[in-house]
Amino acid sequence: MNRRIAALFPILIDVLAFCALIGSGLSLRAANAYALAIGVVCSALWRWRTQDNLERDTWGWLRFGITALLALFLRAGVLALLTQRWGWAPQFAIFFAVALGVAVSAPLLSWRNFSLGLIVYSMVLRLLYAGSVELLPEETYYWNYSRHLDFGYLDHPPMVAWLIRLGTAVFGQTEFGVRAGALCCGAITSLFIYRLSRNLFGQAAALAALLLVQALPFFFLAGFLMTPDAALTAAWAASLYFLERALIAHRPRAWWLAGVCLGLGMISKYSIALLVPVTLVFMVWDPAARRWWRRSEPYVGALLALLIFSPVLIWNAQHDWISFAFQTSRRLAETPQFALHKLIGSIIVLITPTGIVALAAVLLSRRAGASDASDPARRWRFIHLAILIPLAVIVAFSLRHEVKLDWSGALMTAALPALACTMIADATLQGFARRLRGAWMPTLVIMLLVYGAGLHYLVLGLPGVGYGKHIEVVPVGWRDLSSRILGLADSYRRDNGMELLIVGMDRYAIASELAFYGGAHRPGGLETANSYLFGGMGLMYSLWVPPQAQEHRNLLLVAWSPQELEDKAIAAQVADLGPIVDEVLARNGVIIRHYYHRLAFDYRPVGARGE
């Protein structure tokens, strides 16, 4: 008992050091780091003296150091949430931060529980930071979807809007409210990948696949950021699980659930339709699966998917098929360019270099002692087709067209069970694929350290590291910018009786972020517009804020460069312009970037007043 009580002394010293450092005026970031360092040194000395749960070898000390870093990022998330978002005193919040850090980090000190600790750590890390990291412009744009609920939108189906509307109805107009749906989708993805991998390759592979879902970049972000990929990935994982139950396990009712999941995926993102040819090819190739052509269940499943997707079809029919055209003919009409190298690069980023090497090794590996009709061969055939057919379509597209970073992400869902087999050196694999086991754990640990450091950077910053000017990619400063612009608009209304429409002069980032963060302070929300008023790309803003409805309104134009406010199209469509004002956006005294604004009086859309 005395040893256990003595083991608590480093934790007590940690807490006392933090309180003293905060009391001396040190920042939250610095106090947390210094206090943890003091606690870690005391804990290391205690463990070295008692040889308790820590070997006196290099690997033991390395694991101890990694655990300390992971705890630092976790504690920072707790402190930021409780102090910055909930208004708690740092001296009170530190008790919860230390307690959670110890609880989550303790399993990492044992090799036996190390993988389980990483799984829990990843989940808790996302949960903590979801309400503290500012929203990306894409997330606030999709939040604007939720303000204009419909069965379809120009650039995506409606699931992302419905999930955000549900999340904000429960948790309010907050970052966590917007991202709650993504967190739930991440949990659904984890559940179905675990069950799929267990069915295909056993319990050990299932646990390995669960770790991959938590640690590979695409899946970590898909379970954190509220984009269409969150729901798409969950639907893709669930569809694969029920298709495996139908095609491999011969469960008739699984077809119905597969159809439901496919339909839900189709109202999330159209690319899940690539699972249809996967299913058809397997039913043609696999002798045992051919009997399903004569059964009603697959057709009922397809009908269920169509029924769920039908509102999107109706919406497109009512809007001249604009969404389908946006995703197909518009992209096909773009100037041809070779982008296969970008696709390969995106896959490397999304599943790590280790992941892409393991994927190639799995696809090229021979199966050990399995006839073509055996259960192992059928399971691998299903996984190969689920990987290769969608990938082949995207590869073919990349030969002549630009590809986006996230396009190959969801289809890698099918690769997770196969990658898990390389982590456990599955007996059905031969050759190089079985020798990749040692590369996985360092890769996943490094990725979790990168995520923790990145989230810490976004919320509290990192010593000596600035934020740069690209807040469209690094979401830092939007709250401050929104507060300033909203305050400026309110001052014009208060002093001059002038109601201003705020117009972001980029594609959608400024308008969407200002609407979210500025509207949080107004009971009726905040209406904003984008450069579509002056001939730019409008996306859904062209329907939400049509130019003709803004005639005679006074505008507050906001841009990242003065050139965007000097465009001739602006001068041609307003009666008068105010001066361009240059202002600085900063955090903690460090300049992030300049922004510019000017007034535009009496807006006249093209075609108005005889133009």
BASE-318291 format. One line per field, with one value per residue (C-alpha): residue number from 1; residue in one letter; x, y, z. Coordinates in steps of 0.05 Angstrom, whole numbers. Layout:
# residues N
num = (NUM, ...)
residu = (A, ...)
c1 = (X, ...)
c2 = (Y, ...)
c3 = (Z, ...)
# end
This chain:
# residues 611
num = (1, 2, 3, 4, 5, 6, 7, 8, 9, 10, 11, 12, 13, 14, 15, 16, 17, 18, 19, 20, 21, 22, 23, 24, 25, 26, 27, 28, 29, 30, 31, 32, 33, 34, 35, 36, 37, 38, 39, 40, 41, 42, 43, 44, 45, 46, 47, 48, 49, 50, 51, 52, 53, 54, 55, 56, 57, 58, 59, 60, 61, 62, 63, 64, 65, 66, 67, 68, 69, 70, 71, 72, 73, 74, 75, 76, 77, 78, 79, 80, 81, 82, 83, 84, 85, 86, 87, 88, 89, 90, 91, 92, 93, 94, 95, 96, 97, 98, 99, 100, 101, 102, 103, 104, 105, 106, 107, 108, 109, 110, 111, 112, 113, 114, 115, 116, 117, 118, 119, 120, 121, 122, 123, 124, 125, 126, 127, 128, 129, 130, 131, 132, 133, 134, 135, 136, 137, 138, 139, 140, 141, 142, 143, 144, 145, 146, 147, 148, 149, 150, 151, 152, 153, 154, 155, 156, 157, 158, 159, 160, 161, 162, 163, 164, 165, 166, 167, 168, 169, 170, 171, 172, 173, 174, 175, 176, 177, 178, 179, 180, 181, 182, 183, 184, 185, 186, 187, 188, 189, 190, 191, 192, 193, 194, 195, 196, 197, 198, 199, 200, 201, 202, 203, 204, 205, 206, 207, 208, 209, 210, 211, 212, 213, 214, 215, 216, 217, 218, 219, 220, 221, 222, 223, 224, 225, 226, 227, 228, 229, 230, 231, 232, 233, 234, 235, 236, 237, 238, 239, 240, 241, 242, 243, 244, 245, 246, 247, 248, 249, 250, 251, 252, 253, 254, 255, 256, 257, 258, 259, 260, 261, 262, 263, 264, 265, 266, 267, 268, 269, 270, 271, 272, 273, 274, 275, 276, 277, 278, 279, 280, 281, 282, 283, 284, 285, 286, 287, 288, 289, 290, 291, 292, 293, 294, 295, 296, 297, 298, 299, 300, 301, 302, 303, 304, 305, 306, 307, 308, 309, 310, 311, 312, 313, 314, 315, 316, 317, 318, 319, 320, 321, 322, 323, 324, 325, 326, 327, 328, 329, 330, 331, 332, 333, 334, 335, 336, 337, 338, 339, 340, 341, 342, 343, 344, 345, 346, 347, 348, 349, 350, 351, 352, 353, 354, 355, 356, 357, 358, 359, 360, 361, 362, 363, 364, 365, 366, 367, 368, 369, 370, 371, 372, 373, 374, 375, 376, 377, 378, 379, 380, 381, 382, 383, 384, 385, 386, 387, 388, 389, 390, 391, 392, 393, 394, 395, 396, 397, 398, 399, 400, 401, 402, 403, 404, 405, 406, 407, 408, 409, 410, 411, 412, 413, 414, 415, 416, 417, 418, 419, 420, 421, 422, 423, 424, 425, 426, 427, 428, 429, 430, 431, 432, 433, 434, 435, 436, 437, 438, 439, 440, 441, 442, 443, 444, 445, 446, 447, 448, 449, 450, 451, 452, 453, 454, 455, 456, 457, 458, 459, 460, 461, 462, 463, 464, 465, 466, 467, 468, 469, 470, 471, 472, 473, 474, 475, 476, 477, 478, 479, 480, 481, 482, 483, 484, 485, 486, 487, 488, 489, 490, 491, 492, 493, 494, 495, 496, 497, 498, 499, 500, 501, 502, 503, 504, 505, 506, 507, 508, 509, 510, 511, 512, 513, 514, 515, 516, 517, 518, 519, 520, 521, 522, 523, 524, 525, 526, 527, 528, 529, 530, 531, 532, 533, 534, 535, 536, 537, 538, 539, 540, 541, 542, 543, 544, 545, 546, 547, 548, 549, 550, 551, 552, 553, 554, 555, 556, 557, 558, 559, 560, 561, 562, 563, 564, 565, 566, 567, 568, 569, 570, 571, 572, 573, 574, 575, 576, 577, 578, 579, 580, 581, 582, 583, 584, 585, 586, 587, 588, 589, 590, 591, 592, 593, 594, 595, 596, 597, 598, 599, 600, 601, 602, 603, 604, 605, 606, 607, 608, 609, 610, 611)
residu = (M, N, R, R, I, A, A, L, F, P, I, L, I, D, V, L, A, F, C, A, L, I, G, S, G, L, S, L, R, A, A, N, A, Y, A, L, A, I, G, V, V, C, S, A, L, W, R, W, R, T, Q, D, N, L, E, R, D, T, W, G, W, L, R, F, G, I, T, A, L, L, A, L, F, L, R, A, G, V, L, A, L, L, T, Q, R, W, G, W, A, P, Q, F, A, I, F, F, A, V, A, L, G, V, A, V, S, A, P, L, L, S, W, R, N, F, S, L, G, L, I, V, Y, S, M, V, L, R, L, L, Y, A, G, S, V, E, L, L, P, E, E, T, Y, Y, W, N, Y, S, R, H, L, D, F, G, Y, L, D, H, P, P, M, V, A, W, L, I, R, L, G, T, A, V, F, G, Q, T, E, F, G, V, R, A, G, A, L, C, C, G, A, I, T, S, L, F, I, Y, R, L, S, R, N, L, F, G, Q, A, A, A, L, A, A, L, L, L, V, Q, A, L, P, F, F, F, L, A, G, F, L, M, T, P, D, A, A, L, T, A, A, W, A, A, S, L, Y, F, L, E, R, A, L, I, A, H, R, P, R, A, W, W, L, A, G, V, C, L, G, L, G, M, I, S, K, Y, S, I, A, L, L, V, P, V, T, L, V, F, M, V, W, D, P, A, A, R, R, W, W, R, R, S, E, P, Y, V, G, A, L, L, A, L, L, I, F, S, P, V, L, I, W, N, A, Q, H, D, W, I, S, F, A, F, Q, T, S, R, R, L, A, E, T, P, Q, F, A, L, H, K, L, I, G, S, I, I, V, L, I, T, P, T, G, I, V, A, L, A, A, V, L, L, S, R, R, A, G, A, S, D, A, S, D, P, A, R, R, W, R, F, I, H, L, A, I, L, I, P, L, A, V, I, V, A, F, S, L, R, H, E, V, K, L, D, W, S, G, A, L, M, T, A, A, L, P, A, L, A, C, T, M, I, A, D, A, T, L, Q, G, F, A, R, R, L, R, G, A, W, M, P, T, L, V, I, M, L, L, V, Y, G, A, G, L, H, Y, L, V, L, G, L, P, G, V, G, Y, G, K, H, I, E, V, V, P, V, G, W, R, D, L, S, S, R, I, L, G, L, A, D, S, Y, R, R, D, N, G, M, E, L, L, I, V, G, M, D, R, Y, A, I, A, S, E, L, A, F, Y, G, G, A, H, R, P, G, G, L, E, T, A, N, S, Y, L, F, G, G, M, G, L, M, Y, S, L, W, V, P, P, Q, A, Q, E, H, R, N, L, L, L, V, A, W, S, P, Q, E, L, E, D, K, A, I, A, A, Q, V, A, D, L, G, P, I, V, D, E, V, L, A, R, N, G, V, I, I, R, H, Y, Y, H, R, L, A, F, D, Y, R, P, V, G, A, R, G, E)
c1 = (0, 57, 87, 21, 13, 84, 72, 20, 72, 95, 23, 14, 79, 54, -11, 23, 75, 20, -18, 46, 65, -4, -4, 62, 31, 56, 11, -33, 10, 76, 49, 21, 87, 132, 88, 83, 159, 169, 119, 151, 221, 195, 156, 217, 261, 210, 201, 276, 285, 230, 236, 160, 128, 188, 248, 316, 329, 325, 257, 226, 251, 230, 159, 158, 178, 126, 73, 93, 85, 18, -4, 18, -27, -85, -79, -76, -142, -175, -147, -167, -237, -249, -217, -227, -294, -327, -295, -266, -206, -141, -125, -189, -185, -116, -144, -188, -132, -83, -134, -154, -81, -61, -122, -112, -36, -29, -41, 14, 66, 53, 68, 10, -40, -3, -49, -111, -83, -71, -142, -172, -123, -143, -217, -209, -163, -216, -271, -232, -210, -274, -303, -239, -209, -241, -282, -252, -285, -314, -347, -379, -401, -436, -465, -497, -527, -561, -592, -624, -647, -664, -660, -600, -546, -504, -440, -462, -522, -558, -533, -479, -531, -578, -524, -501, -573, -583, -516, -529, -600, -571, -506, -520, -485, -416, -357, -376, -447, -424, -374, -418, -442, -370, -353, -413, -396, -325, -353, -398, -339, -298, -354, -366, -292, -280, -337, -319, -246, -266, -311, -257, -193, -206, -203, -130, -141, -203, -165, -110, -161, -193, -125, -116, -184, -162, -92, -89, -95, -157, -198, -174, -196, -261, -281, -264, -282, -354, -350, -389, -331, -352, -420, -393, -339, -388, -437, -380, -357, -428, -443, -380, -399, -469, -444, -394, -450, -492, -438, -391, -435, -497, -544, -606, -630, -561, -579, -634, -587, -533, -584, -603, -530, -516, -575, -551, -482, -512, -545, -477, -432, -443, -377, -404, -439, -372, -391, -445, -396, -356, -418, -437, -367, -363, -430, -406, -337, -351, -387, -420, -447, -480, -542, -561, -578, -639, -660, -703, -661, -608, -662, -701, -636, -625, -697, -687, -624, -661, -719, -672, -636, -700, -708, -640, -662, -726, -688, -640, -697, -728, -662, -640, -595, -545, -513, -501, -475, -429, -398, -394, -398, -367, -307, -301, -302, -242, -176, -143, -83, -44, -55, -37, 23, -22, -69, -11, 13, -56, -60, 8, -16, -82, -57, 18, 78, 75, 2, 13, 72, 30, -28, 16, 46, -23, -48, 13, 21, 4, -44, -17, -48, -118, -158, -199, -264, -240, -266, -199, -196, -267, -254, -191, -228, -281, -230, -188, -248, -272, -204, -185, -250, -261, -187, -184, -240, -203, -137, -169, -199, -132, -99, -134, -165, -148, -162, -175, -138, -197, -224, -185, -199, -265, -248, -189, -241, -240, -164, -166, -178, -122, -74, -92, -67, 2, 2, -9, 31, -32, -16, -54, -2, 66, 128, 142, 71, 87, 150, 116, 92, 151, 139, 67, 73, 125, 83, 19, 53, 85, 18, -16, 40, 30, -45, -34, 18, -25, -87, -45, -17, -87, -114, -55, 2, 72, 134, 168, 118, 74, 8, 21, -31, -69, -124, -167, -123, -100, -164, -137, -165, -236, -268, -229, -241, -316, -319, -283, -325, -390, -370, -354, -422, -457, -421, -445, -516, -512, -478, -508, -570, -538, -555, -499, -496, -427, -396, -335, -297, -269, -304, -340, -292, -302, -377, -386, -341, -370, -440, -424, -382, -418, -487, -474, -482, -547, -614, -636, -567, -526, -536, -474, -458, -397, -364, -422, -453, -397, -392, -350, -362, -424, -436, -499, -495, -523, -588, -587, -570, -591, -563, -630, -656, -598, -612, -601, -568, -504, -447, -387, -336, -283, -222, -152, -119, -133, -134, -198, -232, -208, -240, -275, -336, -347, -344, -391, -445, -447, -462, -402, -343, -311, -236, -199, -181, -121, -125, -84, -108, -66, -65, -27, 10, 33, 8, -30, -46, -74, -146, -181, -251, -288, -360, -400, -463, -527, -512, -539, -539, -523, -587, -617, -633, -625, -554)
c2 = (0, 48, 37, 52, 116, 136, 125, 181, 232, 248, 262, 308, 344, 351, 384, 430, 451, 468, 511, 547, 560, 586, 630, 660, 683, 628, 610, 548, 514, 527, 510, 444, 424, 444, 413, 348, 347, 355, 300, 254, 263, 247, 187, 161, 167, 129, 74, 68, 61, 9, -24, -21, -33, -4, -44, -13, -21, 26, 3, 11, 83, 98, 73, 115, 177, 164, 156, 223, 258, 226, 247, 319, 325, 292, 337, 398, 377, 372, 439, 475, 447, 461, 530, 561, 531, 518, 574, 533, 557, 524, 504, 464, 436, 407, 353, 326, 333, 293, 240, 227, 229, 176, 133, 132, 129, 74, 16, 44, 26, -48, -81, -129, -71, -23, -33, -27, 37, 67, 51, 85, 143, 158, 157, 202, 250, 263, 269, 321, 365, 362, 421, 462, 462, 514, 489, 482, 523, 459, 443, 511, 507, 441, 473, 523, 462, 446, 516, 503, 431, 396, 329, 350, 402, 423, 389, 333, 291, 313, 265, 312, 367, 321, 298, 369, 391, 334, 347, 422, 409, 367, 404, 474, 515, 495, 459, 396, 401, 403, 346, 301, 265, 252, 222, 176, 156, 140, 94, 60, 50, 20, -28, -55, -60, -99, -147, -154, -169, -219, -256, -258, -270, -280, -243, -221, -190, -155, -121, -101, -72, -33, -2, 16, 51, 94, 110, 114, 187, 182, 144, 187, 250, 219, 205, 276, 326, 334, 323, 276, 226, 213, 183, 153, 114, 88, 66, 34, -6, -28, -46, -89, -125, -143, -161, -209, -239, -248, -271, -310, -332, -341, -302, -283, -225, -193, -171, -126, -93, -86, -50, -3, 13, 24, 71, 110, 113, 140, 198, 211, 210, 180, 142, 85, 62, 29, -27, -48, -75, -107, -147, -164, -188, -231, -263, -280, -304, -343, -409, -411, -340, -352, -380, -311, -292, -337, -311, -251, -223, -186, -152, -132, -103, -63, -37, -14, 23, 56, 76, 109, 145, 166, 234, 254, 232, 273, 334, 329, 321, 385, 423, 402, 346, 398, 354, 295, 343, 376, 309, 278, 319, 381, 342, 304, 369, 396, 405, 335, 326, 266, 259, 186, 209, 253, 195, 152, 209, 217, 144, 147, 207, 174, 105, 121, 93, 30, 22, 27, -21, -70, -62, -77, -137, -165, -157, -191, -244, -317, -351, -408, -477, -456, -484, -436, -459, -459, -410, -372, -364, -338, -288, -262, -258, -215, -168, -164, -145, -95, -61, -68, -50, 18, 32, 15, 65, 121, 102, 105, 173, 200, 185, 245, 284, 318, 279, 304, 281, 246, 208, 144, 146, 111, 54, 38, 14, -53, -56, -52, -127, -144, -94, -122, -191, -161, -135, -204, -242, -283, -354, -346, -294, -312, -275, -202, -190, -231, -192, -124, -135, -99, -35, -24, -6, 49, 77, 80, 109, 163, 180, 187, 232, 274, 279, 299, 351, 378, 386, 417, 465, 486, 498, 521, 528, 500, 537, 575, 553, 605, 593, 621, 654, 594, 590, 556, 495, 509, 531, 585, 655, 647, 662, 727, 747, 735, 776, 834, 835, 826, 883, 927, 912, 926, 992, 1016, 996, 1030, 1094, 1103, 1059, 1020, 945, 910, 844, 813, 785, 740, 750, 679, 615, 599, 600, 671, 672, 604, 617, 686, 658, 604, 643, 709, 678, 646, 716, 732, 699, 696, 677, 716, 718, 722, 718, 702, 725, 698, 767, 792, 733, 685, 611, 610, 536, 533, 608, 622, 590, 612, 686, 700, 766, 792, 791, 834, 894, 962, 930, 958, 908, 897, 862, 819, 791, 764, 811, 883, 862, 822, 886, 926, 882, 920, 876, 905, 977, 962, 933, 984, 1058, 1076, 1044, 1061, 1058, 991, 979, 935, 898, 844, 778, 753, 701, 710, 769, 730, 754, 702, 743, 808, 815, 872, 901, 958, 983, 977, 1019, 1004, 936, 927, 855, 843, 853, 903, 975, 959, 932)
c3 = (0, 17, -52, -86, -46, -61, -135, -132, -111, -183, -202, -142, -159, -231, -208, -158, -209, -259, -209, -189, -262, -281, -219, -241, -307, -353, -412, -411, -463, -427, -358, -383, -417, -359, -306, -344, -355, -280, -266, -318, -289, -219, -245, -284, -222, -181, -233, -242, -168, -159, -228, -229, -298, -334, -359, -353, -428, -487, -511, -442, -436, -508, -494, -431, -470, -524, -471, -440, -507, -520, -450, -464, -525, -489, -429, -474, -505, -437, -413, -477, -475, -402, -399, -468, -486, -418, -378, -322, -281, -303, -231, -229, -300, -288, -241, -297, -348, -306, -288, -360, -383, -332, -347, -422, -421, -369, -419, -464, -412, -423, -490, -479, -475, -522, -582, -540, -509, -578, -599, -537, -543, -615, -597, -536, -574, -627, -576, -536, -594, -635, -597, -593, -663, -708, -765, -835, -889, -919, -853, -847, -919, -904, -841, -888, -923, -857, -854, -922, -913, -978, -1014, -1055, -1067, -1126, -1104, -1057, -1034, -970, -915, -890, -881, -843, -796, -781, -769, -720, -685, -677, -653, -596, -580, -606, -659, -637, -668, -629, -653, -726, -716, -672, -735, -757, -690, -693, -764, -742, -688, -739, -786, -730, -711, -780, -799, -735, -750, -824, -808, -754, -803, -856, -819, -744, -678, -683, -751, -725, -669, -717, -766, -709, -694, -767, -768, -710, -734, -811, -834, -877, -825, -767, -804, -831, -759, -738, -793, -815, -890, -936, -928, -856, -873, -938, -901, -849, -904, -943, -883, -867, -940, -943, -879, -903, -973, -941, -900, -963, -1012, -966, -908, -951, -905, -948, -904, -908, -978, -951, -901, -954, -998, -941, -927, -1001, -1005, -945, -977, -1042, -1005, -973, -1035, -1103, -1106, -1064, -1128, -1145, -1098, -1147, -1200, -1144, -1124, -1196, -1215, -1152, -1168, -1238, -1218, -1154, -1167, -1099, -1107, -1175, -1143, -1120, -1191, -1183, -1115, -1099, -1041, -1083, -1124, -1061, -1034, -1098, -1095, -1023, -1043, -1100, -1055, -1005, -1061, -1098, -1063, -1091, -1160, -1154, -1130, -1189, -1238, -1210, -1216, -1286, -1260, -1236, -1183, -1230, -1283, -1232, -1212, -1282, -1346, -1314, -1291, -1357, -1395, -1358, -1395, -1400, -1354, -1328, -1253, -1237, -1197, -1155, -1142, -1119, -1075, -1045, -1027, -994, -953, -935, -913, -901, -940, -898, -917, -991, -989, -949, -997, -1057, -1021, -1005, -1076, -1104, -1051, -1065, -1019, -978, -994, -1015, -1073, -1115, -1083, -1011, -960, -953, -1029, -1032, -976, -1010, -1077, -1045, -1014, -1078, -1120, -1068, -1072, -1145, -1182, -1149, -1151, -1226, -1241, -1204, -1237, -1305, -1290, -1265, -1332, -1363, -1306, -1241, -1177, -1106, -1044, -1012, -1072, -1058, -983, -975, -1023, -978, -927, -963, -955, -879, -866, -915, -884, -816, -840, -853, -781, -752, -806, -825, -846, -912, -934, -963, -983, -968, -941, -879, -864, -857, -786, -754, -794, -772, -698, -708, -765, -724, -663, -706, -737, -669, -646, -709, -697, -624, -642, -699, -655, -600, -652, -676, -606, -563, -613, -613, -588, -645, -698, -731, -766, -835, -879, -905, -854, -907, -894, -823, -787, -740, -734, -760, -693, -688, -760, -752, -688, -721, -785, -747, -700, -760, -792, -726, -718, -787, -769, -702, -725, -795, -795, -852, -859, -894, -930, -916, -979, -978, -1043, -1048, -1068, -1003, -944, -918, -928, -895, -835, -822, -825, -774, -724, -734, -734, -666, -636, -671, -655, -728, -755, -804, -879, -921, -995, -1038, -1102, -1143, -1138, -1184, -1231, -1189, -1174, -1130, -1114, -1071, -1055, -1124, -1101, -1028, -1042, -1114, -1141, -1164, -1092, -1068, -1113, -1079, -1018, -988, -982, -937, -982, -947, -982, -972, -1022, -1043, -1116, -1104, -1082, -1142, -1195, -1250, -1243, -1174, -1196, -1253, -1208, -1151, -1147, -1104, -1067, -1001, -988, -980, -908, -891, -824, -789, -761, -704, -648, -583, -613, -674, -742, -782, -844, -871, -892, -929, -931, -964, -970, -1035, -1041, -1080, -1111, -1181, -1208, -1280, -1321, -1272, -1293, -1366, -1360)
# end
